[in-house]
Amino acid sequence: MKQSMDDKIKNRNSWFKILLISLFCMVLMFKVATAKFTFHFSDLLSFILAVFAIAISVLYYSKVNEVIQLLGGNTGSLFTRNKKNDRTSVTDASEPAKNEAELQMDLEEHKDQLKRVKKVQNEIIDRLMANQDLLEEDRRDYIGYLLQKEKEAAIIQLDMDKVLTQLSRQDEPSDDEGLADGKEINSVNDVAAVLGKDVILSATFDELNQKVKAVQPKMSSSASEALLDAGLVDQHFNITRKGLKEFRSTAKKMKKRA
């Protein structure tokens, strides 16, 4: 089949470009081959390290792309929410008491956050179930990220319980002498000081659990997260056996100092 004039011109231009590039490469290679230079081992080492750094960068880039594809574009919203939670934790101490409407808005926001986190968890689980032939390293990465989302869900659940407690107690008069001073609770020692060492030592497990829940609205977000991370309370802010031992140990130390 005969070629048209346009095809002939295109082919001729293509061969001309190839010839021009070939001549340039030959001249460049001739210059490199005839140039005088001194080879040092440090130059080779630098070249190897540079190639290794590029390979590591490409590997991490591919891993990040896999995670982004796995989450289906939810990464940005999660990072934004985490930054918002950090700002909220810093400003909690200086914020005035919220009314019922504001608390309801906070509760709905926490519910939406929890739904999004649960959605991400389900997507990760589905991905793990659908890809049984994943490499062990990739599987560990996904499981680690799943555990991270589980912790985030527990923290959001703590915030929800805190808001629910504030809503339930908003119209009730406060009869706790320890809370009358309005000070924020930031540590286990503060909790023990508010409840009273004698009350902690004499209370049963259930009684102490209720009293700790009663002072939860006075706790800062950082204190609540610290108790959760230390295993002193669970995600519903019920004290654990470890928490019972820690509170009683703190109360005994306070009694000795007194």
Secondary structure, 3 states (H helix, E strand, C coil): CCCCHHHHHHHHHHHHHHHHHHHHHHHHHHHHHHCCCCCCHHHHHHHHHHHHHHHHHHHHHHHHHHHHHHHCCCHHHHHHHHHHHHHHHHHHHHCCCCCHHHHHHHHHHHHHHHHHHHHHHHHHHHHHHHCCCCCHHHHHHHHHHHHHHHHHHHHHHHHHHHHHHHHHHCCCCCCCHHHCCCCCECCHHHHHHHHCHHHHHHCCHHHHHHHHHHCHHHECHHHHHHHHHCCCECCCCCECHHHHHHHHHHHHHHHHHC
